[in-house]
Amino acid sequence: MIKSATSNEEKKWNKYWTKKANKSQLVYKVIANFYRRHIIKKALNHFIESEFKKESKLLHAGCGSGQVDKDLILNYKITALDISGEALKLYKFYNGSKATLLQASIFNIPVRGSTYDGIYNMGVMEHFTNEEDEKILKELSRVLKPKGKLVLFWPPKYGPTVLFLNSAHFILNNILKRNIRLHPEEISLVKSKKHVEDILKRTGFKLVKFYHGPKDLFTHCVIVAKKK
């Protein structure tokens, strides 16, 4: 595993991946793991296989535990990047040594420009501000080959899982006074197709596909963009 310097951001995410769960968080994790393995993974497989030839060199930028990569690592050359060493330990636990592990910040990826045929992630962009998302996209553009593609699974404001989790947090914290956070805060959810087009245009990408539908039970907006 290639490793970068330790940072406060890394410590924060290490804590997230190793924190002992209370009963509410444990139930959430069990449901989320089932959802990732049986619903999100299938949707990811569909879009990656539609956009990239087998043996393409792909970067999973913000890979987390990597449960969704179980099928893809059999057909693609995947580099799994995450700032958290604990997340990468889980990735290796679930996927063995079939991917290259890279511990680094998504804002500063320690590889030369034009390295990857494609880049993808899910459940990442919404945890950063709009300004930070633009910085991330510019860095992803740098390491992407000319005419390479980006596939983002980015939750919308109006998504059912967002509405469900917002309701759960309201009940747990405002009514039951439990002070529980089931997952990291989502501060920049997709507002509209135009919202996405504008961000991509400012960061060197052109939107080629925008999907919000039943393949992942309307959980994400699936965004496919090409590097200009």
KOLTI-731396 format. One line per field, with one value per residue: x, y, z of N, C-alpha, C in turn. Coordinates in Angstrom, 3 decimals. Layout:
KOLTI-731396
nc1	X, ...
nc2	Y, ...
nc3	Z, ...
cac1	X, ...
cac2	Y, ...
cac3	Z, ...
cc1	X, ...
cc2	Y, ...
cc3	Z, ...
This chain:
KOLTI-731396
nc1	0.845, 0.635, 1.497, 0.546, 1.357, 0.236, -2.807, -5.152, -7.606, -7.399, -7.293, -9.861, -11.492, -10.468, -11.381, -14.106, -14.297, -13.530, -14.925, -16.793, -19.986, -23.191, -26.446, -28.350, -26.679, -25.463, -27.581, -28.106, -25.662, -25.711, -27.934, -27.036, -24.749, -25.899, -27.427, -25.425, -24.052, -26.004, -27.618, -26.504, -24.025, -24.691, -25.780, -23.542, -21.796, -23.187, -23.006, -20.219, -19.366, -20.723, -19.423, -16.644, -13.979, -12.958, -10.143, -9.414, -7.765, -8.623, -9.553, -10.728, -11.913, -11.919, -12.620, -13.507, -14.714, -14.856, -16.666, -18.362, -16.748, -16.241, -16.909, -15.920, -13.111, -12.277, -12.216, -11.106, -8.321, -7.798, -7.186, -7.446, -8.277, -8.043, -8.239, -8.156, -6.435, -7.589, -9.937, -8.834, -7.718, -10.027, -10.894, -8.940, -9.481, -12.003, -11.481, -8.995, -5.782, -6.252, -6.498, -4.704, -3.683, -3.984, -3.119, -4.145, -4.964, -7.926, -7.779, -5.186, -3.649, -1.162, 0.025, 1.216, 0.040, -2.715, -3.103, -5.156, -7.754, -10.345, -12.364, -14.078, -16.575, -18.623, -20.965, -19.295, -18.846, -20.861, -20.122, -18.521, -17.930, -19.290, -17.193, -15.001, -15.683, -15.307, -12.533, -11.768, -12.746, -11.176, -8.679, -9.148, -9.558, -6.980, -5.499, -6.723, -6.848, -6.671, -9.874, -10.834, -13.159, -15.490, -17.281, -19.782, -21.541, -23.854, -25.731, -29.072, -30.846, -33.500, -33.683, -34.805, -33.361, -31.951, -34.042, -35.139, -32.997, -32.651, -35.072, -34.776, -32.609, -33.799, -35.765, -34.175, -32.495, -33.817, -36.239, -35.897, -33.562, -30.931, -28.478, -27.100, -25.255, -25.736, -24.282, -21.615, -22.057, -24.028, -23.415, -23.552, -25.606, -26.962, -28.690, -29.971, -29.995, -28.830, -27.321, -25.294, -24.189, -23.120, -21.078, -19.405, -18.682, -17.143, -14.912, -13.574, -14.930, -17.409, -20.808, -22.183, -24.020, -26.842, -28.404, -31.187, -32.813, -34.491, -32.439, -30.682, -32.566, -33.325, -31.450, -29.083, -27.942, -26.658, -23.802, -22.196, -19.334, -17.194, -13.753, -12.704
nc2	-1.196, 2.142, 5.007, 8.194, 11.269, 11.585, 13.201, 15.625, 15.202, 12.568, 11.324, 11.902, 10.405, 7.863, 7.477, 7.377, 4.943, 3.106, 3.525, 2.411, 1.125, 2.280, 0.918, 1.957, 2.906, 0.510, -0.994, 0.637, 0.320, -2.406, -2.496, -0.672, -1.992, -4.289, -3.037, -1.817, -4.099, -5.576, -3.919, -1.303, -2.133, -3.634, -1.643, 0.015, -1.762, -1.994, 0.635, 1.112, -1.008, -0.308, 1.978, 1.580, -0.309, -3.703, -4.339, -1.706, 1.069, 2.086, 4.500, 4.356, 6.784, 7.588, 5.229, 3.871, 1.059, -0.632, -2.646, -2.585, -3.040, -5.642, -7.264, -5.741, -5.645, -7.953, -7.611, -5.163, -2.860, -1.708, 1.081, 1.732, 4.421, 6.131, 8.391, 7.355, 5.030, 2.969, 2.469, 1.434, -0.904, -2.360, -2.511, -4.180, -6.440, -7.221, -7.506, -8.630, -8.761, -7.733, -5.207, -2.092, -0.347, 2.931, 5.305, 8.439, 11.965, 13.013, 15.481, 15.834, 13.889, 11.510, 10.883, 10.907, 13.199, 12.453, 9.620, 7.692, 5.759, 5.990, 7.314, 6.839, 7.248, 6.931, 8.255, 10.268, 12.965, 14.528, 15.088, 17.273, 20.844, 23.031, 24.474, 22.907, 20.561, 21.406, 21.746, 19.093, 17.898, 19.173, 18.132, 15.430, 15.607, 16.252, 13.857, 12.172, 10.594, 12.183, 12.729, 10.858, 9.293, 10.160, 8.805, 9.401, 8.685, 10.416, 11.617, 13.011, 15.959, 15.360, 12.639, 9.336, 7.958, 10.015, 11.600, 9.737, 9.318, 11.908, 12.182, 10.139, 11.115, 13.421, 12.340, 10.805, 12.751, 15.277, 14.604, 12.258, 13.005, 11.902, 12.482, 11.384, 10.466, 8.966, 8.728, 10.454, 14.014, 15.301, 17.752, 18.914, 18.113, 16.922, 19.319, 19.739, 18.790, 20.861, 22.127, 20.217, 20.200, 22.803, 22.788, 20.805, 21.967, 24.115, 22.820, 21.416, 19.340, 17.622, 16.972, 13.846, 11.919, 11.628, 10.163, 9.204, 6.876, 3.633, 1.698, 1.850, 2.150, 4.847, 6.140, 7.598, 10.306, 9.401, 10.284, 10.724, 11.887, 13.488, 14.164, 17.280
nc3	0.000, -0.965, 0.812, 2.194, 4.006, 7.439, 8.387, 9.786, 8.612, 7.818, 10.342, 11.240, 9.482, 9.937, 12.504, 12.010, 10.598, 12.515, 14.815, 17.606, 17.292, 18.431, 19.301, 17.456, 15.392, 14.695, 13.605, 11.397, 9.986, 9.321, 7.602, 5.639, 4.661, 3.504, 1.531, -0.046, -1.019, -2.441, -3.980, -4.706, -5.711, -8.002, -9.639, -9.953, -11.285, -13.727, -14.873, -14.982, -16.614, -18.903, -19.736, -19.850, -21.319, -20.733, -18.651, -18.490, -16.941, -13.862, -11.367, -8.147, -6.447, -3.337, -1.870, 0.423, 2.216, 0.062, -0.709, -2.866, -5.033, -5.602, -7.864, -9.991, -9.743, -10.891, -13.589, -14.256, -13.992, -11.060, -8.982, -5.662, -3.837, -0.781, 1.988, 4.467, 6.351, 7.778, 6.373, 4.035, 5.017, 5.475, 2.857, 1.754, 3.254, 2.280, -0.445, -0.924, -2.501, -5.008, -6.034, -6.452, -3.634, -2.462, -0.265, 0.272, -0.081, -1.698, -2.753, -3.483, -5.321, -5.475, -8.126, -11.525, -14.116, -16.364, -16.005, -15.626, -17.233, -16.478, -13.790, -10.728, -8.166, -5.197, -2.908, -1.928, -2.914, -1.769, 0.809, 0.948, 0.597, -1.973, -3.131, -2.406, -3.761, -6.387, -6.422, -6.017, -8.383, -10.309, -9.661, -10.164, -12.900, -13.686, -13.316, -15.021, -18.201, -21.493, -22.848, -21.116, -18.811, -16.213, -13.543, -11.372, -8.437, -6.957, -4.388, -4.593, -3.413, -3.155, -2.889, -1.854, 0.195, 1.385, 2.390, 4.164, 5.999, 6.991, 8.329, 10.216, 11.717, 12.743, 14.443, 16.225, 17.361, 17.768, 18.920, 20.566, 21.774, 21.543, 20.411, 18.102, 15.233, 12.239, 9.904, 8.107, 7.722, 5.033, 2.889, 0.384, -1.620, -4.768, -6.615, -9.047, -12.547, -14.011, -12.038, -11.690, -14.294, -14.451, -12.482, -13.532, -15.974, -15.136, -14.237, -16.170, -17.470, -19.487, -19.359, -20.114, -19.526, -17.434, -14.862, -12.953, -11.344, -11.238, -11.099, -8.906, -7.002, -6.970, -5.412, -5.966, -8.095, -11.081, -12.654, -15.638, -17.081, -19.488, -19.920, -21.073
cac1	0.000, 1.353, 0.942, 0.904, 1.517, -0.965, -3.429, -6.340, -8.692, -7.221, -7.686, -11.322, -12.085, -10.074, -12.302, -15.399, -14.271, -13.215, -15.759, -17.712, -21.349, -24.271, -27.476, -28.926, -25.674, -25.244, -28.691, -27.862, -24.538, -26.153, -28.790, -26.204, -23.898, -26.768, -27.798, -24.245, -23.692, -27.043, -28.301, -25.579, -22.978, -25.234, -25.889, -22.180, -21.329, -23.855, -22.494, -18.795, -19.262, -21.250, -18.557, -15.215, -13.582, -12.265, -8.710, -9.165, -7.124, -9.619, -9.302, -11.881, -11.425, -12.711, -13.132, -14.090, -14.471, -14.704, -17.560, -18.987, -15.757, -15.970, -16.987, -15.127, -11.676, -11.984, -12.150, -10.460, -7.125, -8.328, -6.455, -8.401, -7.710, -8.783, -7.360, -8.164, -5.763, -8.532, -10.818, -8.076, -7.608, -11.293, -10.895, -8.116, -10.195, -13.086, -11.076, -7.661, -4.739, -6.586, -6.420, -3.608, -4.192, -3.277, -3.602, -3.848, -6.108, -8.541, -7.394, -3.776, -3.410, 0.273, 0.366, 1.416, -1.158, -3.172, -2.769, -6.277, -8.775, -11.594, -12.398, -15.442, -16.800, -20.012, -21.051, -18.105, -18.924, -21.832, -19.552, -17.661, -18.589, -19.249, -15.840, -14.133, -16.020, -14.653, -11.105, -11.657, -12.960, -9.997, -7.608, -9.510, -9.291, -5.521, -4.958, -7.493, -6.323, -7.504, -11.139, -11.215, -14.503, -15.729, -18.602, -20.058, -22.830, -23.953, -27.141, -29.812, -31.569, -34.840, -33.586, -35.520, -32.484, -31.662, -35.240, -35.264, -31.967, -32.975, -36.173, -34.224, -31.815, -34.726, -36.388, -33.158, -31.831, -34.721, -37.324, -35.377, -32.395, -29.876, -27.225, -26.520, -25.064, -25.633, -23.280, -21.088, -23.014, -24.058, -23.579, -23.708, -26.369, -27.314, -29.928, -30.604, -29.067, -28.091, -26.347, -24.174, -23.572, -22.348, -19.861, -18.539, -18.176, -16.091, -13.773, -12.940, -15.683, -18.678, -21.781, -22.651, -25.155, -27.372, -29.426, -31.764, -33.875, -34.688, -31.297, -30.214, -33.752, -33.359, -30.582, -28.109, -27.875, -25.451, -23.281, -21.079, -18.778, -15.958, -12.752, -12.628
cac2	0.000, 3.409, 5.815, 9.604, 11.758, 11.612, 14.515, 15.659, 14.610, 11.115, 10.912, 11.982, 9.289, 6.641, 7.375, 6.955, 3.530, 2.228, 3.866, 1.382, 1.559, 2.019, 0.059, 2.610, 2.914, -0.871, -1.331, 1.385, -0.287, -3.687, -2.178, -0.028, -3.020, -5.084, -2.155, -1.671, -5.370, -6.181, -2.946, -0.318, -2.831, -3.979, -0.409, 0.426, -2.682, -1.648, 1.872, 0.955, -1.907, 0.414, 3.098, 1.253, -1.625, -4.527, -4.062, -0.266, 1.471, 2.905, 4.981, 4.508, 7.939, 7.623, 3.857, 3.320, -0.365, -1.301, -3.792, -2.487, -3.333, -7.086, -7.777, -4.921, -5.933, -9.140, -7.239, -3.867, -2.578, -0.686, 1.674, 2.142, 5.549, 6.693, 9.066, 6.576, 3.743, 1.978, 2.113, 0.585, -2.227, -3.029, -2.793, -5.375, -7.558, -7.642, -7.737, -9.197, -7.929, -7.623, -3.798, -1.304, 0.536, 4.220, 6.152, 9.831, 12.868, 13.170, 16.812, 15.822, 12.481, 11.440, 10.199, 11.873, 13.525, 11.571, 8.238, 6.747, 5.765, 6.400, 7.540, 6.747, 7.158, 7.038, 8.648, 11.066, 14.392, 15.236, 15.393, 18.447, 22.060, 23.210, 24.902, 21.732, 19.655, 21.901, 21.415, 17.649, 17.604, 19.638, 17.170, 14.218, 15.905, 16.229, 12.488, 11.439, 10.698, 12.968, 12.087, 9.885, 9.512, 10.228, 8.291, 9.787, 8.372, 11.599, 11.659, 14.262, 16.485, 14.792, 11.177, 8.673, 7.643, 11.297, 11.959, 8.777, 9.569, 13.183, 11.903, 9.339, 12.011, 14.309, 11.562, 10.419, 13.880, 16.345, 14.069, 11.352, 13.671, 10.892, 13.023, 10.307, 10.712, 7.650, 8.788, 11.817, 14.991, 15.517, 19.210, 19.426, 17.155, 17.399, 20.102, 19.578, 18.465, 22.091, 22.291, 19.342, 20.681, 24.017, 22.401, 20.080, 22.922, 24.938, 21.993, 20.735, 18.168, 17.779, 15.962, 13.009, 11.096, 11.969, 9.153, 9.056, 5.936, 2.429, 0.777, 1.857, 2.566, 6.310, 6.592, 8.574, 10.753, 8.831, 11.304, 10.324, 13.092, 13.263, 15.225, 18.072
cac3	0.000, -1.027, 1.896, 2.291, 5.373, 8.261, 8.473, 10.630, 7.842, 7.911, 11.690, 11.338, 8.774, 10.649, 13.641, 11.460, 10.208, 13.648, 15.969, 18.071, 17.006, 19.378, 18.699, 16.275, 14.332, 14.268, 12.707, 10.163, 9.273, 8.756, 6.450, 4.619, 4.056, 2.630, 0.412, -0.916, -1.658, -3.263, -4.842, -5.264, -6.477, -9.319, -10.426, -10.296, -12.330, -14.983, -15.472, -15.295, -17.770, -20.067, -20.123, -19.947, -21.798, -19.749, -18.461, -18.363, -15.692, -13.185, -10.011, -7.254, -5.678, -2.122, -2.010, 1.636, 2.460, -1.226, -0.919, -4.193, -6.075, -5.605, -9.230, -10.919, -9.665, -11.699, -15.007, -14.457, -13.207, -10.154, -7.869, -4.631, -3.097, 0.352, 2.938, 5.709, 6.362, 8.298, 5.254, 3.113, 5.648, 5.186, 1.417, 1.547, 3.876, 1.396, -1.834, -1.047, -3.126, -6.424, -6.429, -5.885, -2.585, -2.424, 0.821, -0.073, -0.137, -3.007, -3.225, -3.894, -5.658, -5.783, -9.375, -12.611, -14.874, -17.451, -15.630, -15.597, -18.282, -15.869, -12.338, -10.216, -6.721, -4.745, -1.506, -1.600, -3.243, -0.932, 2.125, 0.819, 0.139, -3.424, -3.492, -2.286, -4.856, -7.595, -6.296, -6.230, -9.792, -11.054, -9.419, -10.904, -14.306, -13.901, -13.376, -16.020, -19.564, -22.404, -23.216, -20.107, -18.262, -14.778, -13.155, -9.985, -7.814, -6.095, -3.956, -4.767, -2.255, -3.123, -2.905, -0.746, 1.327, 2.043, 3.154, 5.258, 7.009, 7.632, 9.264, 11.319, 12.566, 13.457, 15.534, 17.203, 18.034, 18.184, 19.748, 21.600, 22.397, 21.636, 19.873, 17.297, 13.807, 11.610, 8.839, 8.005, 7.213, 3.583, 2.828, -0.988, -2.423, -6.102, -6.635, -10.350, -13.631, -14.337, -10.957, -12.011, -15.539, -14.172, -11.768, -14.466, -16.969, -14.504, -13.811, -17.296, -17.893, -20.190, -18.954, -21.225, -19.071, -16.104, -14.597, -11.620, -11.629, -10.409, -11.022, -7.513, -6.222, -6.924, -4.323, -6.451, -9.486, -11.685, -13.556, -16.482, -17.713, -20.252, -19.807, -22.298
cc1	0.879, 0.705, 1.430, 1.029, 0.177, -1.498, -4.620, -7.530, -8.618, -7.675, -9.203, -11.980, -11.661, -11.027, -13.668, -15.400, -14.025, -14.106, -16.722, -19.140, -22.277, -25.358, -28.060, -27.949, -25.398, -26.339, -28.496, -26.751, -24.922, -27.001, -27.957, -25.314, -24.705, -27.098, -26.648, -23.991, -24.715, -27.767, -27.304, -24.522, -23.462, -25.342, -24.511, -21.624, -21.903, -23.206, -21.010, -18.630, -19.785, -20.262, -17.104, -14.990, -12.907, -10.775, -8.393, -8.571, -8.031, -9.156, -10.630, -11.469, -12.294, -13.417, -13.817, -13.751, -14.398, -15.585, -18.187, -18.039, -15.548, -15.994, -16.021, -13.647, -11.284, -11.725, -11.426, -9.225, -7.452, -7.285, -7.495, -7.754, -8.625, -7.784, -7.209, -7.467, -6.678, -9.517, -10.104, -7.823, -8.875, -11.378, -10.105, -8.791, -11.267, -12.603, -9.693, -6.691, -4.986, -6.552, -5.165, -4.191, -3.328, -3.881, -3.171, -5.129, -6.625, -8.231, -5.979, -3.349, -1.975, 0.605, 0.520, 0.107, -1.452, -2.820, -3.921, -7.220, -10.107, -11.459, -13.850, -15.439, -18.283, -20.017, -19.858, -18.377, -19.826, -21.283, -18.650, -18.480, -18.514, -17.854, -14.865, -14.411, -15.351, -13.151, -10.876, -11.757, -11.773, -8.824, -7.900, -9.265, -7.803, -5.005, -5.702, -6.888, -7.217, -8.699, -11.512, -12.557, -14.531, -17.135, -18.798, -21.453, -23.006, -25.412, -27.788, -30.517, -32.889, -34.829, -34.258, -34.632, -32.113, -32.834, -35.412, -34.264, -32.187, -34.079, -35.665, -33.415, -32.709, -35.346, -35.363, -32.663, -32.779, -35.826, -36.775, -34.133, -31.213, -28.507, -26.438, -26.417, -24.828, -24.574, -22.761, -22.087, -22.889, -24.399, -23.729, -24.345, -26.715, -28.670, -30.705, -29.543, -28.218, -27.014, -25.095, -23.443, -22.679, -21.034, -18.884, -17.902, -17.025, -14.825, -13.195, -13.636, -16.930, -19.603, -22.246, -23.827, -25.554, -28.550, -29.883, -32.968, -33.808, -33.476, -30.683, -31.310, -33.748, -32.456, -29.652, -28.536, -26.572, -25.014, -22.098, -20.602, -17.468, -15.028, -12.662, -11.226
cc2	1.245, 4.351, 7.248, 10.002, 11.778, 13.041, 14.436, 15.014, 13.080, 10.610, 10.889, 10.773, 7.950, 6.391, 6.876, 5.451, 2.583, 2.472, 2.736, 1.891, 1.313, 1.226, 0.657, 2.590, 1.517, -1.326, -0.647, 0.733, -1.607, -3.446, -1.601, -1.047, -3.901, -4.298, -2.012, -2.952, -5.836, -5.209, -1.997, -0.982, -3.173, -2.751, 0.073, -0.457, -2.286, -0.426, 1.777, 0.085, -1.248, 1.441, 2.717, -0.160, -2.393, -4.231, -2.566, 0.032, 2.488, 3.298, 5.071, 5.564, 8.192, 6.289, 3.326, 1.847, -1.191, -2.503, -3.787, -2.877, -4.827, -7.697, -7.046, -5.278, -7.176, -8.775, -5.932, -3.729, -1.393, -0.244, 2.206, 3.212, 5.949, 7.351, 8.257, 5.234, 2.636, 1.538, 1.165, -0.812, -3.038, -3.406, -4.075, -6.609, -8.112, -8.090, -8.354, -8.230, -7.717, -6.185, -3.173, -0.344, 1.785, 5.083, 7.591, 10.645, 12.957, 14.547, 16.836, 14.377, 12.325, 10.536, 11.264, 12.115, 12.496, 10.104, 7.266, 6.901, 6.263, 6.546, 7.430, 6.850, 7.236, 7.391, 9.454, 12.562, 15.180, 15.626, 16.631, 19.658, 22.137, 23.606, 23.734, 20.723, 20.096, 21.605, 19.925, 17.315, 18.061, 18.675, 15.854, 14.407, 15.814, 14.804, 11.605, 11.652, 11.594, 12.137, 10.941, 10.252, 9.444, 9.704, 8.574, 9.319, 9.408, 11.749, 13.023, 14.683, 15.765, 13.262, 10.542, 8.359, 8.902, 11.704, 11.040, 9.080, 10.898, 12.996, 11.123, 10.219, 12.956, 13.580, 11.261, 11.610, 14.963, 15.844, 13.219, 11.894, 12.705, 11.393, 11.960, 10.748, 9.361, 7.596, 10.221, 12.759, 15.171, 16.986, 19.760, 18.363, 17.774, 18.110, 19.891, 19.161, 19.681, 22.375, 21.468, 19.833, 21.883, 23.691, 21.705, 21.032, 23.743, 24.137, 21.117, 19.480, 18.564, 16.638, 15.174, 12.112, 11.520, 11.039, 9.217, 8.143, 4.677, 1.512, 0.739, 2.363, 4.075, 6.896, 7.717, 9.176, 10.162, 9.767, 10.730, 11.573, 12.736, 14.465, 15.956, 17.988
cc3	0.000, -0.031, 1.843, 3.760, 6.112, 8.354, 9.416, 9.935, 7.904, 9.276, 11.847, 10.680, 9.370, 11.821, 13.164, 11.176, 11.386, 14.867, 16.316, 17.948, 18.184, 18.641, 17.425, 15.111, 13.804, 13.306, 11.360, 9.337, 8.623, 7.507, 5.308, 3.911, 3.092, 1.358, -0.582, -1.709, -2.686, -4.200, -5.513, -6.137, -7.881, -10.220, -10.866, -11.411, -13.691, -15.637, -15.818, -16.541, -19.044, -20.603, -20.390, -20.465, -20.664, -19.794, -18.447, -16.986, -15.002, -11.782, -9.268, -6.221, -4.458, -1.982, -0.766, 1.790, 1.177, -1.458, -2.311, -5.327, -6.319, -7.001, -10.163, -10.905, -10.457, -13.163, -15.304, -13.573, -12.295, -9.133, -6.894, -3.750, -1.947, 1.295, 4.224, 5.547, 6.862, 7.216, 4.299, 3.692, 5.382, 3.708, 1.132, 2.137, 2.926, 0.019, -2.011, -1.702, -4.611, -6.934, -5.828, -4.864, -2.498, -1.332, 0.557, -0.047, -1.559, -3.603, -3.802, -4.143, -6.151, -6.977, -10.455, -13.354, -15.948, -17.200, -15.875, -16.786, -17.738, -14.364, -11.893, -8.694, -6.424, -3.267, -1.044, -1.750, -2.295, 0.444, 2.119, 0.378, -1.384, -3.897, -3.429, -3.405, -6.159, -7.573, -6.548, -7.714, -10.656, -10.868, -10.141, -12.400, -14.616, -14.108, -14.385, -17.409, -20.420, -22.887, -22.268, -19.495, -16.738, -14.518, -11.671, -9.581, -6.702, -5.670, -4.207, -3.488, -2.044, -3.095, -1.697, 0.451, 2.101, 2.927, 4.361, 6.378, 7.721, 8.669, 10.478, 12.272, 13.366, 14.654, 16.628, 18.026, 18.534, 19.110, 20.900, 22.308, 22.566, 21.165, 19.094, 15.841, 13.140, 10.516, 8.753, 7.326, 5.703, 3.335, 1.414, -1.878, -3.779, -6.056, -7.932, -11.363, -13.984, -13.296, -11.256, -13.257, -15.291, -13.471, -12.714, -15.475, -16.403, -14.198, -14.918, -17.772, -18.678, -19.781, -20.183, -20.820, -17.656, -15.850, -13.149, -11.771, -10.793, -10.278, -9.624, -6.575, -5.969, -5.830, -4.756, -7.785, -10.012, -12.796, -14.319, -17.218, -18.413, -20.067, -21.135, -22.873
